[in-house]
């Protein structure tokens, strides 16, 4: 935030955003159960850093500490949507890559099961040709 403050022109507005609700977390939890069984878990907690980021007032604190004024935020629904014949493939590639940061594969077979489990889990979520996750974004504004 200090760098944002430094680089914002006097009288300018800084805007920052972060996902404050990740609608694909339930799919990730379903996927890991497919790979590791009903009690299966990720090797690292899925909430690393997110609990704090889910509090939209956090941006206000950061902005104010850096010297910004007239700080405020909005919460906006921002669904994540994939469409088309390759929706599941594209979503499993993106989400699979994201959640790889929370798993250490025991062997090559588990990694293959991981990739396939994402596709299976996501296929269940396709409705009317769309794969949609309800997300929410925090958009914060501050003035210099």
Backbone as CSV, one residue per row, in Angstrom:
resi,resn,N_x,N_y,N_z,CA_x,CA_y,CA_z,C_x,C_y,C_z
1,UNK,0.824,-1.198,0.000,0.000,0.000,0.000,0.867,1.259,0.000
2,UNK,2.015,1.172,0.647,2.904,2.336,0.652,3.351,2.688,-0.768
3,UNK,3.616,1.674,-1.562,4.030,1.919,-2.952,2.864,2.475,-3.756
4,UNK,1.661,1.982,-3.510,0.488,2.533,-4.191,0.302,3.998,-3.818
5,UNK,0.486,4.305,-2.555,0.352,5.689,-2.123,1.407,6.559,-2.802
6,UNK,2.643,6.078,-2.824,3.739,6.842,-3.419,3.482,7.138,-4.888
7,UNK,2.910,6.172,-5.607,2.760,6.321,-7.053,1.418,6.936,-7.476
8,UNK,0.516,7.137,-6.530,-0.756,7.798,-6.846,-0.542,9.310,-6.854
9,UNK,-1.036,9.957,-7.897,-0.891,11.414,-7.991,-1.694,12.096,-6.888
10,UNK,-1.230,13.233,-6.391,-2.029,13.978,-5.418,-3.411,14.276,-5.999
11,UNK,-4.446,14.027,-5.225,-5.815,14.201,-5.690,-6.333,12.992,-6.452
12,UNK,-5.448,12.006,-6.699,-5.841,10.815,-7.452,-6.542,9.789,-6.584
13,UNK,-7.161,8.814,-7.251,-7.865,7.737,-6.565,-7.157,6.422,-6.844
14,UNK,-6.964,5.653,-5.801,-6.393,4.311,-5.917,-7.532,3.314,-5.764
15,UNK,-7.551,2.315,-6.614,-8.575,1.277,-6.552,-7.862,-0.064,-6.467
16,UNK,-8.288,-0.887,-5.528,-7.713,-2.226,-5.376,-8.860,-3.216,-5.219
17,UNK,-8.632,-4.431,-5.657,-9.684,-5.431,-5.555,-9.088,-6.786,-5.188
18,UNK,-9.901,-7.595,-4.544,-9.528,-8.964,-4.197,-10.815,-9.784,-4.127
19,UNK,-10.702,-11.067,-4.409,-11.854,-11.935,-4.223,-12.097,-12.054,-2.731
20,UNK,-13.308,-11.826,-2.304,-13.628,-11.974,-0.890,-14.474,-13.217,-0.630
21,UNK,-14.909,-13.858,-1.687,-15.648,-15.115,-1.554,-15.281,-15.978,-2.754
22,UNK,-14.756,-17.151,-2.474,-14.329,-18.053,-3.538,-15.341,-19.185,-3.681
23,UNK,-16.188,-19.086,-4.682,-17.252,-20.054,-4.887,-16.790,-21.428,-5.318
24,UNK,-15.525,-21.567,-5.695,-15.047,-22.873,-6.138,-14.437,-23.704,-5.008
25,UNK,-14.378,-23.158,-3.797,-13.830,-23.935,-2.673,-14.592,-25.242,-2.435
26,UNK,-15.937,-25.245,-2.463,-16.634,-26.528,-2.271,-16.248,-27.569,-3.331
27,UNK,-16.057,-27.138,-4.572,-15.634,-28.082,-5.615,-14.245,-28.623,-5.299
28,UNK,-13.368,-27.777,-4.783,-12.021,-28.229,-4.421,-12.087,-29.255,-3.299
29,UNK,-12.960,-29.022,-2.338,-13.103,-29.974,-1.234,-13.689,-31.297,-1.724
30,UNK,-14.633,-31.231,-2.676,-15.179,-32.448,-3.268,-14.127,-33.205,-4.059
31,UNK,-13.300,-32.455,-4.772,-12.254,-33.073,-5.576,-11.255,-33.810,-4.696
32,UNK,-10.819,-33.196,-3.587,-9.795,-33.840,-2.752,-10.354,-35.101,-2.104
33,UNK,-11.653,-35.127,-1.831,-12.268,-36.346,-1.296,-12.269,-37.452,-2.350
34,UNK,-12.443,-37.075,-3.615,-12.379,-38.072,-4.702,-10.983,-38.681,-4.787
35,UNK,-9.974,-37.871,-4.538,-8.594,-38.324,-4.669,-8.130,-39.087,-3.430
36,UNK,-8.483,-38.581,-2.244,-7.911,-39.124,-1.001,-8.931,-39.793,-0.082
37,UNK,-10.147,-39.974,-0.563,-11.149,-40.631,0.268,-11.974,-39.621,1.055
38,UNK,-13.017,-40.122,1.700,-13.989,-39.258,2.377,-13.359,-38.320,3.402
39,UNK,-12.308,-38.735,4.056,-11.634,-37.887,5.040,-10.420,-37.169,4.449
40,UNK,-10.298,-37.196,3.122,-9.146,-36.593,2.458,-9.077,-35.094,2.649
41,UNK,-7.866,-34.620,2.790,-7.644,-33.193,2.994,-6.460,-32.722,2.162
42,UNK,-6.403,-31.419,1.971,-5.234,-30.812,1.356,-4.100,-30.811,2.376
43,UNK,-2.883,-30.737,1.892,-1.729,-30.745,2.790,-1.505,-29.395,3.464
44,UNK,-1.990,-28.348,2.847,-1.917,-27.003,3.431,-3.345,-26.488,3.548
45,UNK,-3.658,-25.746,4.611,-5.028,-25.229,4.764,-5.427,-24.315,3.605
46,UNK,-6.658,-24.472,3.141,-7.144,-23.662,2.023,-7.365,-22.203,2.393
47,UNK,-7.370,-21.905,3.671,-7.660,-20.537,4.074,-6.416,-19.696,4.337
48,UNK,-5.260,-20.144,3.873,-4.041,-19.364,4.085,-4.233,-17.963,3.523
49,UNK,-4.231,-16.982,4.406,-4.361,-15.599,3.989,-5.767,-15.149,3.658
50,UNK,-6.684,-16.079,3.403,-8.008,-15.678,2.939,-8.911,-15.191,4.048
51,UNK,-8.754,-15.729,5.239,-9.634,-15.275,6.325,-9.536,-13.764,6.483
52,UNK,-8.324,-13.244,6.437,-8.133,-11.798,6.549,-8.713,-11.071,5.338
53,UNK,-8.509,-11.638,4.161,-8.952,-10.965,2.940,-10.475,-10.982,2.810
54,UNK,-11.139,-11.888,3.509,-12.598,-11.927,3.460,-13.218,-10.781,4.253
55,UNK,-12.415,-10.073,5.027,-12.896,-8.922,5.781,-12.657,-7.671,4.943
56,UNK,-13.718,-7.108,4.328,-13.516,-5.963,3.445,-12.950,-4.737,4.155
57,UNK,-13.158,-4.635,5.461,-12.630,-3.493,6.197,-11.100,-3.526,6.261
58,UNK,-10.514,-4.669,5.950,-9.058,-4.781,5.959,-8.428,-3.782,4.993
59,UNK,-9.030,-3.612,3.811,-8.496,-2.652,2.847,-8.467,-1.245,3.420
60,UNK,-9.517,-0.903,4.134,-9.596,0.440,4.719,-8.419,0.653,5.673
61,UNK,-8.159,-0.334,6.516,-7.023,-0.238,7.446,-5.715,-0.072,6.686
62,UNK,-5.519,-0.876,5.641,-4.282,-0.796,4.853,-4.139,0.570,4.190
63,UNK,-5.224,1.025,3.568,-5.194,2.324,2.902,-4.880,3.446,3.894
64,UNK,-5.575,3.448,5.013,-5.378,4.518,5.991,-3.962,4.504,6.557
65,UNK,-3.436,3.317,6.838,-2.063,3.220,7.334,-1.052,3.811,6.356
66,UNK,-1.336,3.678,5.067,-0.426,4.198,4.038,-0.579,5.704,3.841
67,UNK,-1.660,6.303,4.378,-1.852,7.738,4.259,-3.025,8.163,3.389
68,UNK,-3.724,7.215,2.797,-4.890,7.560,1.972,-6.017,8.101,2.845
69,UNK,-6.955,8.813,2.210,-8.118,9.351,2.912,-9.376,8.999,2.121
70,UNK,-10.538,9.282,2.695,-11.828,8.972,2.062,-11.857,7.530,1.546
71,UNK,-11.468,6.622,2.401,-11.398,5.208,2.031,-12.780,4.565,2.164
72,UNK,-13.113,3.721,1.206,-14.400,3.040,1.217,-14.285,1.755,0.382
73,UNK,-15.286,0.923,0.470,-15.280,-0.299,-0.333,-16.689,-0.658,-0.752
74,UNK,-16.766,-1.504,-1.775,-18.019,-2.071,-2.253,-17.824,-3.573,-2.369
75,UNK,-18.870,-4.306,-2.117,-18.883,-5.745,-2.364,-19.717,-5.974,-3.612
76,UNK,-19.173,-6.703,-4.554,-19.902,-6.939,-5.807,-19.902,-8.417,-6.161
77,UNK,-21.079,-8.947,-6.464,-21.115,-10.310,-6.989,-20.365,-10.329,-8.314
78,UNK,-19.493,-11.285,-8.460,-18.677,-11.395,-9.682,-18.537,-12.863,-10.039
79,UNK,-19.573,-13.455,-10.614,-19.502,-14.889,-10.894,-18.370,-15.220,-11.861
80,UNK,-17.801,-16.372,-11.647,-16.762,-16.913,-12.514,-17.464,-17.925,-13.411
81,UNK,-17.442,-17.699,-14.735,-18.240,-18.507,-15.654,-17.375,-19.014,-16.801
82,UNK,-17.523,-20.307,-17.096,-16.936,-20.891,-18.292,-18.075,-21.421,-19.146
83,UNK,-17.982,-21.216,-20.457,-19.006,-21.723,-21.375,-18.322,-22.471,-22.516
84,UNK,-19.104,-23.186,-23.264,-18.595,-23.868,-24.447,-18.214,-25.312,-24.166
85,UNK,-17.862,-25.996,-25.239,-17.527,-27.413,-25.146,-16.290,-27.673,-24.298
86,UNK,-15.412,-26.692,-24.191,-14.167,-26.878,-23.439,-14.212,-26.233,-22.045
87,UNK,-15.421,-25.927,-21.560,-15.565,-25.248,-20.271,-14.933,-26.059,-19.137
88,UNK,-15.247,-27.341,-19.057,-14.716,-28.176,-17.980,-13.204,-28.307,-18.104
89,UNK,-12.724,-28.494,-19.306,-11.277,-28.618,-19.519,-10.558,-27.338,-19.087
90,UNK,-11.061,-26.196,-19.504,-10.426,-24.923,-19.153,-10.500,-24.641,-17.655
91,UNK,-11.658,-24.900,-17.057,-11.818,-24.658,-15.623,-10.938,-25.601,-14.808
92,UNK,-10.879,-26.866,-15.213,-10.060,-27.816,-14.449,-8.585,-27.461,-14.560
93,UNK,-8.182,-26.913,-15.691,-6.784,-26.484,-15.840,-6.481,-25.311,-14.900
94,UNK,-7.374,-24.322,-14.875,-7.133,-23.151,-14.032,-7.236,-23.484,-12.541
95,UNK,-8.338,-24.123,-12.157,-8.536,-24.423,-10.744,-7.566,-25.495,-10.261
96,UNK,-7.297,-26.465,-11.110,-6.312,-27.488,-10.748,-4.956,-26.882,-10.464
97,UNK,-4.575,-25.932,-11.284,-3.298,-25.236,-11.092,-3.304,-24.434,-9.788
98,UNK,-4.389,-23.719,-9.522,-4.500,-22.925,-8.297,-4.372,-23.802,-7.051
99,UNK,-5.128,-24.885,-7.006,-5.164,-25.710,-5.805,-3.961,-26.644,-5.678
100,UNK,-3.147,-26.769,-6.721,-1.898,-27.531,-6.596,-0.989,-26.928,-5.523
101,UNK,-1.156,-25.643,-5.251,-0.349,-24.986,-4.226,-0.640,-25.512,-2.822
102,UNK,-1.708,-26.287,-2.662,-2.119,-26.754,-1.344,-1.974,-28.261,-1.169
103,UNK,-1.336,-28.914,-2.139,-1.224,-30.370,-2.091,0.205,-30.794,-2.446
104,UNK,0.655,-31.827,-1.775,1.913,-32.482,-2.124,1.538,-33.891,-2.548
105,UNK,1.787,-34.212,-3.798,1.383,-35.511,-4.311,2.253,-36.616,-3.729
106,UNK,1.588,-37.710,-3.335,2.303,-38.842,-2.749,3.046,-39.637,-3.815
107,UNK,2.493,-39.619,-5.036,3.124,-40.323,-6.151,2.486,-39.849,-7.459
108,UNK,3.010,-40.330,-8.575,2.515,-39.900,-9.890,1.060,-40.311,-10.096
109,UNK,0.669,-41.460,-9.531,-0.710,-41.925,-9.672,-1.682,-40.956,-9.002
110,UNK,-1.313,-40.443,-7.828,-2.197,-39.489,-7.152,-2.334,-38.214,-7.974
111,UNK,-1.277,-37.796,-8.626,-1.341,-36.590,-9.459,-2.281,-36.795,-10.640
112,UNK,-2.249,-37.959,-11.251,-3.166,-38.266,-12.356,-4.601,-38.278,-11.839
113,UNK,-4.826,-38.906,-10.683,-6.170,-38.931,-10.090,-6.658,-37.515,-9.777
114,UNK,-5.744,-36.660,-9.341,-6.069,-35.265,-9.040,-6.622,-34.569,-10.284
115,UNK,-5.916,-34.681,-11.393,-6.362,-34.029,-12.633,-7.713,-34.570,-13.097
116,UNK,-7.888,-35.868,-13.024,-9.154,-36.470,-13.439,-10.291,-36.111,-12.479
117,UNK,-9.984,-36.040,-11.194,-11.011,-35.717,-10.198,-11.560,-34.318,-10.418
118,UNK,-10.699,-33.382,-10.821,-11.194,-32.025,-11.106,-12.228,-32.060,-12.222
119,UNK,-11.923,-32.775,-13.274,-12.860,-32.844,-14.402,-14.177,-33.475,-13.970
120,UNK,-14.099,-34.559,-13.204,-15.316,-35.219,-12.732,-16.131,-34.282,-11.841
121,UNK,-15.470,-33.619,-10.920,-16.171,-32.720,-9.989,-16.817,-31.558,-10.745
122,UNK,-16.109,-31.008,-11.717,-16.625,-29.859,-12.458,-17.754,-30.244,-13.409
123,UNK,-17.691,-31.429,-13.984,-18.781,-31.875,-14.870,-20.115,-31.869,-14.127
124,UNK,-20.084,-32.187,-12.842,-21.305,-32.207,-12.028,-21.895,-30.813,-11.859
125,UNK,-21.085,-29.792,-12.057,-21.519,-28.416,-11.823,-22.017,-27.706,-13.078
126,UNK,-21.922,-28.337,-14.223,-22.361,-27.708,-15.472,-23.888,-27.699,-15.532
127,UNK,-24.449,-26.511,-15.750,-25.898,-26.349,-15.877,-26.166,-25.537,-17.143
128,UNK,-26.979,-26.096,-18.016,-27.318,-25.420,-19.273,-26.075,-24.982,-20.043
129,UNK,-25.064,-25.833,-20.068,-23.860,-25.550,-20.838,-22.920,-24.544,-20.190
130,UNK,-23.196,-24.166,-18.947,-22.339,-23.197,-18.250,-21.809,-23.795,-16.957
131,UNK,-20.579,-23.489,-16.688,-19.952,-23.843,-15.425,-19.761,-22.530,-14.672
132,UNK,-20.511,-22.373,-13.585,-20.543,-21.088,-12.885,-20.231,-21.269,-11.407
133,UNK,-19.388,-20.385,-10.899,-19.129,-20.321,-9.460,-19.482,-18.932,-8.988
134,UNK,-20.278,-18.875,-7.942,-20.631,-17.578,-7.366,-19.441,-17.051,-6.582
135,UNK,-19.002,-15.891,-6.971,-17.852,-15.254,-6.335,-18.289,-13.864,-5.890
136,UNK,-17.504,-13.299,-5.015,-17.746,-11.921,-4.599,-16.405,-11.204,-4.557
137,UNK,-16.402,-9.998,-5.064,-15.187,-9.190,-5.058,-15.352,-8.017,-4.104
138,UNK,-14.274,-7.711,-3.402,-14.202,-6.478,-2.636,-13.452,-5.484,-3.503
139,UNK,-14.059,-4.336,-3.744,-13.412,-3.277,-4.504,-13.266,-2.094,-3.559
140,UNK,-12.034,-1.703,-3.315,-11.754,-0.638,-2.356,-11.231,0.600,-3.091
141,UNK,-11.642,1.750,-2.605,-11.271,3.040,-3.200,-10.645,3.912,-2.108
142,UNK,-9.645,4.674,-2.488,-9.035,5.620,-1.545,-8.457,6.787,-2.315
143,UNK,-8.427,7.938,-1.695,-7.913,9.147,-2.338,-6.620,9.602,-1.680
144,UNK,-5.781,10.203,-2.502,-4.536,10.760,-1.976,-4.664,12.255,-1.857
